[in-house]
Amino acid sequence: MAVARKIKTLLTVNILVFVGIILFSVYCRIQDRSEELIQIGRISDQRLRARNGKVSNLVDRQSILQRLERLEDVVYNQLNGLAKPMGLVEGPGGLGQGGAAATLGEDSHDSEGKYEEYGYNAQLSDRISLDRSIPDYRPKKCKQLTYPEDLPQISVVFIFVNEALSVILRSVHSVVNHTPAHLLKEIILVDDNSDSVELKFNLDQYVNKRYPGLVKIVRNSKREGLIRARIHGWNAATAPVVGFFDAHVEFNTGWAEPILTRMKEDHTRIILPAIDNIKYNTFEVQQYANAAHGYNWGLWCMYIIPPQEWLDKGDETAPIRTPAMIGCSFVVDREYFGEIGLLDPGMEVYGGENIELGMRVWQCGGSMEVLPCARVAHIERTKKPYNNDIDYYAKRNALRAAEVWMDEYKSHVYMAWNIPMNNPGVDFGDVSERLALRKRMQCQSFRWYLEHVYPEMRIYNNTITYGEVRNSKASGYCLDQGSEDDDKAILYPCHGMSSQKQFRYLFCRYVSSATADFLRLTLMVASLPSPFISGQQRTLSPSAGRSPLSDDAVPCAAQRVNSIVPVHGPTSTSPYLDSFFYPSFVFLLFGVYDPCVVPVHYMVFSYAVICYG
C-alpha cells in the first residue's frame, strides 16, 4: 500500500509540473503579444503627437516648467523657514540679483554702525539673497573647454572672525550652488574665536539643518590669527585638494573644474582663482582684469601685469605665472602643502604669509599660477577684523620671511620698512626650523627667483643710506608727499606714516662727467614748496643737472647741505645739492657744483636720505 501511494503521488506531481510548464509558456506568449500591442500603441501615439506638431510639445514643456517653478517655490518657502527668523533671504531674485548694485534707500538706520563693525554694508547684505546670481566674467573661450570626469575632490575652508552671518552663509551657498556635488567633499568653517553670539548658535543651527553632513565648524579656543586658523582648517580637511578662502566671497560658474584639472596634472602647483570685486557698500560685482599677483619690498601684495610670455600667447584662458598671491583665495594639494611646510606657524595674525608662500613654493620646486577660467568675487573690506596693529604684524612677518628666503636681498625689506638691519627693534621669532626646512628641500636662491619668476621686481643694489628726511631748522618737520592731487612734496609735521616713509624707496647711481663725479638720488616727488625756503611755494626748475639755471628759471628748492647725519648709514660731509624737475621724479646730484640761488641756511638736514661719493 505504501509503495502504491508513493507511485500515485509521484505521478500527480509530474502531471502538475507538466501542466505548469504549458501554462507558463502560454502566459509568456500572451505577454509578448501584449508588449507588441503596447509598442504599437506607443508608435501610434507618437505619430499622433507628431501630427499635432510643435505646439503641443511647447505646451507640455511650459506645463512642466510651471510645475517645477511651483515646486521650487515650495522648496524655498520651506528653506526660508530657517533663514527668515534670522532676518535672511534665500532663493532667486531680489536685491543684488545678477551682481547688480543694491541700496536700502531710507531704510538704512544702522548702516553706519555696520560699516564700522564689519568694513562693509552688512545691513544691505542681510537683504540680499544667499543664492543670488553673479555675472559670468570668464573669458568666452572658457565656456567651450571640457574637463576630465575623474577629478579629485576638494575641501573648501572658510576662515572668519566677527564676520556678518549673511556674508558667511552667502559664501557657503555660493560654493554649493556652483560646485558639482561629486567634487565638493566638505565645507569647513574655521571660527577664529569670534565674539558674536549669532556666529555660534545661529550659524550652527542653520548649517546643520540646511547642509547636514556637508559643513563642519572648527572653533578656535583663542584668537590665533588668519595664518594659524588656515593651518587648523588644513588639519580638519579630508579631501585630497584643499581650497582656502576668505568668508566674504562668491563663486562663479565653473570655478572648480579648471583648478582641479590643473591640480591633477601636477600636484606641486598652487592655484589661484582670478579675483573679481564685490563693492563693500553696494555689493555690486565688478570685473577685474586678468592679472598676476606681485608685491613690493615691504612685502605688501598687489596686482601686476601678467608676464610678457602670457600676453604673447594671446590666449585669455591660459594660466598666468604669478610670483606670489593676494591671499584671499588659493587651492593646494593637501599632501604637498604639508610637505613644503604649510604656512609659517611662526608668523603672527596677518600679512606676509601670502608672499612667503609664493617665494617658498617657487624656490623649492613648485609653481604658482592664476587661472582666468576660475573666478571668485571678493569683498575688499574697509577694515580688518583683528586689531589696530596690522602694520606691526605685517612688518614682523615680512622681516621673518626676508631672513629665511631672501638672502642678501633682505636688506631691501629692512629699507622698505625704514628699519636698521643691525638693530631692527622687532622680534620676528626663531627662524631656525624654517631655515632647516629650506636646507632640507634644497631650495633655490632668491637671486634665482628674481631672475626666473619675478624679473619685473626692481632691485636697488647701490643704496648707501635711507631714512626719513628731517629739517634741522625745524626738527619736527619732515619731507612729505603732500597732496596726491598736485603731486608736490611739502614740509609737514613728522608723523612716520607712509607719505613720509615713501623716501625709503631711494637708490643711488654713480654718474660721471668731464669735470666731476656725482651720485644720483631718486625721490618720488616733483617739487618742494616750503615756508622754510622762501615766502612762497617753489616749483623745481627743469635743469639738466650741472648746467647753470637759465635766467628765467625758478630757483631750486633744495640748498647746499652743511650737516648731514643719516638715520641709517654713514655720515656725509658737505655735499652740494642740485634739484631739478623730471617727470614725476626729482633727481638730486651731489658734487662740487651748487646752482641754487636761494640763501643756503633754509634747508639744512640733520636727518636725511643721502648718497655720497
Secondary structure, DSSP 8 states (H G I E B T S, - for coil): -HHHHHHHHHHHHHHHHHHHHHHHHHHHHHHHHHHHHHHHHHHHHHHHHHHH-HHHHHHHHHHHHHHHHHHHHHHHHHHHHHHGGGT---SS-STTGGG-----TT--TTHHHHHHHHSS-HHHHHHS-TT------S-GGGGG----SS---EEEEEEESS--HHHHHHHHHHHHHTS-TTTEEEEEEEE-S---STTTHHHHHHHHHHSTTTEEEEE-SS--BHHHHHHHHHHH--SSEEEEEESSEEE-TT-HHHHHHHHHH-TTEEEEEEEEEE-TTT--EE-----EEEE-TT--EEEE---HHHHHHT-TTS-EE-SS--SSEEEEEHHHHHHTTSS-TTS-BSSSHHHHHHHHHHHTT-EEEEEEEEEEEEE--SS-SS-TTHHHHHHHHHHHHHHHH-GGGHHHHHHHTT--TT---------HHHHHHHHHTT---HHHHHHHT-TTS---TT---B---EETTEEEEEEE---TTTT--EEEE---SHHHHGGGS--EEEEE-SS-EEEEEEES-S----TTT-SS--------SSS---TTS---S----S-B--SBS--B---EEEEEEETTEEEEEEES-----S-TTS--EEE------
